[in-house]
């Protein structure tokens, strides 16, 4: 239901709160799923990036997940100690270290990722296909415009 009596600022704040609550609810499904599989959400996110993108510079993993580099290093250390990923130097730039899944890590993701997808699909079941496409479009538009208007973009 659209509230026509709200001014633009009030409507923006309402949208933000609704978006934040929806994101929190969806995130709880994702986090619960990763915990069931024995990972914290950050470790699972690192594994997910490597699963889909292949070997990645450690610095880029942190940027993709919006994490501090110290947090990423700690998580990568734990995953490496568990035999789920390995590090190797970049052949052309000694300053860059790559992380990639080991066979054990890839096999684990092959097994658990379909369950994770099912949980998120279930959580997003309140929308039909067309509504999901609309929301994807609108969220991309919102994100690109917010990024364009951000203080960092003005520098």
Secondary structure, 3 states (H helix, E strand, C coil): CCCCCCCHHHHHHHHHHHHHHHHHHHHHHHHHHHHHCCCCHHHHHHHHHHHHHCCEEHHHHHHHHCCCHHHHHHHHHHHHHCCCEEEEECCCCCCCEEEEECHHHHHHHHHHHHHHHHHHHHHCCCCCHHHHHHHHHHHHHHHHHHHHHCHHHHC
